[in-house]
Amino acid sequence: MCASHGAKAPQVKAKAAERVRQAEIVEMARVYGLPREVEPAVGIREEIWRTAGAISWLGEIVAGLEQQDVIFGTTRLERSSGTGQRAGDVESSTAVREAKLNLWVEQLFRERKHFAEICAKAVALGLADREVQLAEQQGHMVAAVVLAILSDKALELSRAQLERAPEIVSRHFRLVGST
């Protein structure tokens, strides 16, 4: 569509701007994720796991660095652009090497510090203890349901079978827990 056929019309410009905005929103959601409801304890646990994964990944990168690149190495890239004689605009980047801690090493240290902080928060909040309590409560609830089912008159279990049920149910739950 050219200017003489409506490309400069306000409604066309507004619609094009809206399409650009929608594309930007979709890209932001792809990069940063969509908001979601999450219990704080679950969020802290997920952050611990994500950070542990990042530390592993960064640890592999740092382990692959040459020893001389840990302290003296590339610390940043400087980008420049200009005009070339033949190709028009030219963009280039120059690696700046200095006696400074490598960026990958710095990022690893930042992630490790974050990991220690989030773990300390989890411990301070008693999240591990709370998870154990919840697991125990769930186990008791499941056991109670199983025993209620076994005690149901419709099954017509004998008294001897009912007396052995808790032992048998417990044994099977332990087998499930050990796999």
KADAGI-V138226 format. One record per residue. N is the residue number from 0. OMEGA is omega in whole degrees, 0 to 359 (none if undefined). NEAR is the number of other ideal C-beta (glycine too) atoms within 8 Angstrom. Layout:
{{N/OMEGA/NEAR} {N/OMEGA/NEAR}}
This chain:
{{0/180/5} {1/184/5} {2/183/5} {3/178/3} {4/170/6} {5/182/6} {6/180/8} {7/180/6} {8/183/7} {9/182/5} {10/178/6} {11/177/11} {12/180/9} {13/180/8} {14/179/8} {15/179/8} {16/179/8} {17/178/8} {18/177/8} {19/180/8} {20/179/8} {21/178/8} {22/178/8} {23/179/8} {24/179/8} {25/179/8} {26/178/8} {27/179/8} {28/179/9} {29/184/6} {30/188/6} {31/180/5} {32/179/6} {33/176/4} {34/177/3} {35/178/5} {36/179/2} {37/176/7} {38/181/5} {39/180/6} {40/179/10} {41/179/8} {42/179/9} {43/179/13} {44/179/10} {45/179/9} {46/176/9} {47/181/12} {48/179/8} {49/182/8} {50/177/12} {51/177/9} {52/179/8} {53/179/9} {54/178/12} {55/181/8} {56/179/8} {57/178/12} {58/178/9} {59/179/8} {60/181/10} {61/179/12} {62/179/6} {63/179/5} {64/171/12} {65/184/5} {66/182/5} {67/181/7} {68/180/9} {69/181/12} {70/179/8} {71/182/9} {72/181/12} {73/180/10} {74/178/9} {75/174/6} {76/176/8} {77/181/7} {78/176/7} {79/177/8} {80/180/7} {81/179/6} {82/178/6} {83/182/8} {84/185/4} {85/191/4} {86/182/6} {87/181/6} {88/181/8} {89/176/9} {90/179/7} {91/176/7} {92/181/8} {93/177/7} {94/178/6} {95/180/9} {96/182/7} {97/173/7} {98/183/4} {99/181/8} {100/180/7} {101/181/14} {102/179/9} {103/179/10} {104/177/11} {105/180/9} {106/176/9} {107/179/13} {108/178/8} {109/180/8} {110/178/12} {111/177/9} {112/178/8} {113/180/9} {114/179/12} {115/181/8} {116/182/8} {117/176/12} {118/178/9} {119/177/8} {120/180/9} {121/179/12} {122/181/9} {123/180/6} {124/180/9} {125/184/7} {126/180/11} {127/178/8} {128/180/7} {129/178/10} {130/177/9} {131/179/8} {132/180/8} {133/179/8} {134/178/8} {135/179/8} {136/179/8} {137/178/8} {138/179/9} {139/179/8} {140/180/8} {141/179/9} {142/180/12} {143/179/8} {144/180/8} {145/180/9} {146/176/11} {147/178/8} {148/181/8} {149/181/12} {150/182/10} {151/182/7} {152/183/5} {153/179/4} {154/179/8} {155/177/4} {156/179/8} {157/178/5} {158/180/5} {159/178/6} {160/179/9} {161/180/10} {162/180/6} {163/185/8} {164/182/12} {165/180/8} {166/182/7} {167/179/8} {168/180/12} {169/180/9} {170/181/8} {171/176/8} {172/177/11} {173/178/8} {174/178/8} {175/181/7} {176/183/6} {177/180/5} {178/none/4}}
